Amino acid sequence: MRKGLLAALVTSAVLLPAATALGGACIDPTIAVSPSGGATAGQTVTVVGFNFWPSASVEVRYGPSFGYQVANPETNAAGAFTTTFVMLDIDPGSYPVLAISSTAPECNAHKILELLAPTTTTTTLPPPTTTTTAAPASTTTTTPGSSTTAAASSTSTSLEGGETTTATSVAPTTLATATPQESTTSPTTVVGAIDVEGSEAQSTGNAIFLALLLVVFLGLSVTGGVWLERSVLSKRR
């Protein structure tokens, strides 16, 4: 835009003396439009003109076939003007901006200005958030003497034709809670147990003593027999 305006100013500086010499004639009128790349409906557009008839009215038109008058500025003594207009709300497309002198219709200039389609803003909403609240864990209180049944699972795996088959069986398991009971052992029961143990020890000692006596008796018997046999043999001789 700045380069266009600079070129227009240079052209004006060159042609203004010639226009003055010819009595203010309209020679090579030009206009510059900003923004030059196009505008949307409702946006403000600036139009600058040079080398028009000095001190004359200029009609600025825009749209299909120059159908809408959008501004009506006055030129200065040098035949230049600056004006603005609001972009029309019509179908988007390329339309000419025409500046024509009211004094001499042949003194005119135009530029093509794009009417842009309105910008559509798409807002993507985040996916809904699902919140899962776990139920509180249940607490089971078992009183003494009651039983609780829990499930016990077992898993077996067999290979059939290269395939793995897994079977799971669930069998109920009964957990029994016995009522705690206090046991009291009377002194008599303890004494009786001690007496039984003493009797068993005494019986064992008696058996050992009798076995020893039997061994001694057998030894004496064998010794006596041998002695008698020798005495008989001695007497026969």
Backbone torsions as a table, in degrees:
resi	resn	phi	psi	omega
1	MET	NA	-43.7	-177.4
2	ARG	-64.7	-37.1	178.5
3	LYS	-65.5	-38.3	179.2
4	GLY	-65.2	-42.4	179.0
5	LEU	-65.6	-38.5	180.0
6	LEU	-64.6	-42.5	178.6
7	ALA	-63.0	-39.2	178.9
8	ALA	-65.0	-39.1	178.9
9	LEU	-65.5	-41.9	178.7
10	VAL	-63.0	-42.9	178.8
11	THR	-62.3	-40.7	179.1
12	SER	-63.6	-40.2	-178.5
13	ALA	-66.6	-32.1	-179.6
14	VAL	-78.1	-41.5	-173.3
15	LEU	-86.6	-20.6	-177.5
16	LEU	-59.2	-45.2	177.9
17	PRO	-60.8	-38.2	-179.7
18	ALA	-67.0	-39.8	178.5
19	ALA	-64.6	-36.5	179.5
20	THR	-67.9	-39.9	-179.9
21	ALA	-65.8	-30.9	-179.7
22	LEU	-88.7	8.1	177.3
23	GLY	85.2	31.9	176.3
24	GLY	78.5	33.4	179.6
25	ALA	-71.3	154.5	178.0
26	CYS	-85.4	109.0	-177.8
27	ILE	-122.7	118.4	176.4
28	ASP	49.5	62.1	177.4
29	PRO	-67.9	145.9	179.5
30	THR	-140.1	157.2	174.0
31	ILE	-133.9	155.8	173.8
32	ALA	-126.3	138.6	-175.8
33	VAL	-119.3	138.0	177.9
34	SER	-136.0	130.3	2.8
35	PRO	-77.1	138.0	-175.1
36	SER	-75.0	-22.5	-177.4
37	GLY	-82.5	-2.2	-179.8
38	GLY	117.6	164.0	-178.0
39	ALA	-148.4	158.0	177.5
40	THR	-95.7	164.9	179.9
41	ALA	-59.4	133.1	-179.3
42	GLY	92.9	-10.2	179.8
43	GLN	-83.1	146.6	-178.6
44	THR	-84.0	133.4	179.9
45	VAL	-117.4	136.2	179.0
46	THR	-106.4	134.5	178.7
47	VAL	-122.5	126.7	177.6
48	VAL	-118.8	129.4	-179.0
49	GLY	-120.3	150.3	179.2
50	PHE	-136.0	153.5	171.9
51	ASN	65.4	28.6	172.2
52	PHE	-89.0	174.5	176.1
53	TRP	-59.1	133.2	-178.4
54	PRO	-70.6	146.3	176.7
55	SER	50.9	47.1	-178.4
56	ALA	-132.3	158.9	178.8
57	SER	-80.6	140.0	179.0
58	VAL	-123.4	133.6	178.1
59	GLU	-102.5	125.9	179.4
60	VAL	-107.1	125.5	-177.8
61	ARG	-126.3	155.9	-178.7
62	TYR	-151.5	151.8	176.5
63	GLY	115.6	-177.4	179.0
64	PRO	-60.9	126.6	-179.9
65	SER	58.1	32.6	-179.9
66	PHE	54.3	37.7	-168.5
67	GLY	-73.8	-15.6	-175.2
68	TYR	-122.4	125.9	172.6
69	GLN	-82.7	122.5	-174.2
70	VAL	-113.4	-15.0	179.2
71	ALA	-160.6	160.1	179.8
72	ASN	-147.1	72.9	-177.4
73	PRO	-81.6	172.0	174.6
74	GLU	-114.1	138.1	177.2
75	THR	-80.3	157.2	175.1
76	ASN	-88.6	-169.7	-177.2
77	ALA	-65.6	-21.9	179.1
78	ALA	-91.6	1.9	179.3
79	GLY	80.0	22.8	-179.5
80	ALA	-111.0	155.6	177.6
81	PHE	-151.8	161.4	174.1
82	THR	-139.9	130.7	179.7
83	THR	-148.7	169.1	178.4
84	THR	-134.9	158.9	172.4
85	PHE	-151.6	160.2	-179.6
86	VAL	-94.4	130.9	-177.5
87	MET	-58.6	135.5	-176.0
88	LEU	-72.3	154.9	176.7
89	ASP	-97.3	76.0	178.9
90	ILE	-125.4	-176.5	-179.1
91	ASP	-61.7	136.9	177.8
92	PRO	-59.4	147.4	179.6
93	GLY	162.3	-177.5	179.2
94	SER	-98.6	120.8	-178.3
95	TYR	-130.5	151.3	-179.6
96	PRO	-85.7	145.5	169.1
97	VAL	-100.6	119.2	-176.1
98	LEU	-113.0	130.5	172.6
99	ALA	-116.4	118.9	-175.5
100	ILE	-129.1	135.2	-178.6
101	SER	-74.9	135.0	179.5
102	SER	-71.6	-26.4	-179.0
103	THR	-73.8	-41.3	-178.5
104	ALA	-141.3	106.2	-178.0
105	PRO	-57.9	-26.0	178.4
106	GLU	-69.7	-13.9	177.0
107	CYS	-90.1	93.4	-175.8
108	ASN	-150.4	165.6	176.6
109	ALA	-154.0	154.9	-179.7
110	HIS	-145.9	158.6	176.4
111	LYS	-139.3	145.4	176.2
112	ILE	-85.5	128.8	178.8
113	LEU	-126.0	128.4	-177.9
114	GLU	-81.0	126.4	171.2
115	LEU	-91.4	109.8	-173.9
116	LEU	-83.5	150.2	175.5
117	ALA	-71.0	148.8	179.2
118	PRO	-62.4	145.0	179.9
119	THR	-77.0	129.4	179.3
120	THR	-99.2	125.1	179.0
121	THR	-102.1	121.2	179.5
122	THR	-103.0	122.9	179.2
123	THR	-106.3	120.6	179.4
124	THR	-95.8	118.3	-179.6
125	LEU	-81.6	143.5	177.5
126	PRO	-66.7	152.7	178.6
127	PRO	-63.1	149.6	179.9
128	PRO	-62.6	145.1	-179.2
129	THR	-98.3	126.7	179.6
130	THR	-102.3	123.3	179.6
131	THR	-108.7	123.6	179.7
132	THR	-107.3	122.8	179.5
133	THR	-104.1	120.2	-179.1
134	ALA	-74.2	143.0	178.1
135	ALA	-70.9	146.3	179.4
136	PRO	-63.4	144.6	-179.6
137	ALA	-66.8	137.9	-179.5
138	SER	-84.6	144.5	-179.8
139	THR	-114.9	125.5	-179.0
140	THR	-110.1	124.3	178.8
141	THR	-106.6	123.1	-177.8
142	THR	-106.1	121.5	178.5
143	THR	-79.9	156.6	179.1
144	PRO	-57.5	135.8	178.5
145	GLY	96.1	-9.2	-179.7
146	SER	-94.8	165.6	179.9
147	SER	-127.5	144.3	179.9
148	THR	-120.2	133.0	-178.4
149	THR	-103.7	124.3	178.1
150	ALA	-118.0	157.8	-178.8
151	ALA	-94.6	128.9	176.6
152	ALA	-110.1	130.6	-176.8
153	SER	-108.3	147.7	175.2
154	SER	-133.1	144.5	-176.5
155	THR	-124.7	130.8	177.1
156	SER	-123.3	142.2	-178.0
157	THR	-125.3	129.9	178.7
158	SER	-128.3	147.6	178.9
159	LEU	-103.2	120.8	179.7
160	GLU	-129.8	112.0	178.3
161	GLY	61.2	34.8	178.8
162	GLY	83.5	-4.0	179.4
163	GLU	-100.5	150.0	-179.1
164	THR	-103.1	123.0	179.2
165	THR	-114.9	126.5	-178.3
166	THR	-115.0	124.1	178.3
167	ALA	-118.6	135.9	-178.4
168	THR	-122.0	125.4	178.5
169	SER	-118.3	143.4	-178.9
170	VAL	-117.8	121.6	-180.0
171	ALA	-118.2	138.0	179.6
172	PRO	-70.7	140.2	177.9
173	THR	-121.1	128.8	-177.5
174	THR	-100.7	122.1	177.3
175	LEU	-102.9	117.0	-177.2
176	ALA	-101.6	134.6	177.1
177	THR	-111.5	114.4	-178.1
178	ALA	-83.8	147.7	178.2
179	THR	-76.1	123.0	180.0
180	PRO	-63.2	135.0	178.5
181	GLN	-126.9	144.4	179.3
182	GLU	-88.7	133.7	178.7
183	SER	-110.7	131.5	179.9
184	THR	-123.5	124.1	179.4
185	THR	-103.3	121.9	-177.8
186	SER	-76.0	154.5	178.2
187	PRO	-58.2	-30.8	-178.4
188	THR	-64.1	-41.5	-179.9
189	THR	-63.4	-40.1	179.9
190	VAL	-65.4	-44.2	-180.0
191	VAL	-63.1	-41.2	179.3
192	GLY	-61.2	-40.7	178.5
193	ALA	-63.7	-38.7	178.8
194	ILE	-65.5	-40.7	179.9
195	ASP	-63.8	-40.9	-179.6
196	VAL	-62.8	-41.6	180.0
197	GLU	-65.7	-38.7	178.0
198	GLY	-65.4	-38.6	179.6
199	SER	-64.9	-41.5	179.4
200	GLU	-64.1	-39.6	178.8
201	ALA	-65.8	-39.8	-179.9
202	GLN	-66.6	-39.5	179.0
203	SER	-63.7	-39.7	178.9
204	THR	-64.2	-38.7	178.8
205	GLY	-67.0	-39.7	179.3
206	ASN	-65.0	-39.6	179.4
207	ALA	-63.8	-41.6	179.0
208	ILE	-63.8	-41.8	-179.9
209	PHE	-62.9	-43.3	179.3
210	LEU	-64.7	-37.4	178.7
211	ALA	-64.3	-39.5	178.8
212	LEU	-65.1	-42.2	178.7
213	LEU	-61.5	-39.0	179.9
214	LEU	-65.2	-40.5	179.0
215	VAL	-63.6	-42.1	179.3
216	VAL	-64.7	-41.8	-179.5
217	PHE	-63.0	-44.4	179.0
218	LEU	-63.9	-37.4	178.3
219	GLY	-64.8	-43.4	179.2
220	LEU	-65.5	-38.1	-179.6
221	SER	-63.4	-44.6	179.9
222	VAL	-64.9	-40.6	-179.3
223	THR	-66.3	-41.4	178.9
224	GLY	-64.9	-38.7	179.6
225	GLY	-64.4	-43.3	178.2
226	VAL	-62.4	-41.9	-178.8
227	TRP	-64.4	-40.4	179.0
228	LEU	-65.0	-41.6	-178.4
229	GLU	-63.6	-40.8	178.5
230	ARG	-66.4	-36.8	180.0
231	SER	-65.9	-39.7	180.0
232	VAL	-65.3	-42.2	-179.3
233	LEU	-65.0	-35.6	-179.2
234	SER	-67.7	-39.8	-179.6
235	LYS	-68.4	-37.1	178.3
236	ARG	-63.8	-31.9	179.0
237	ARG	-73.0	NA	NA
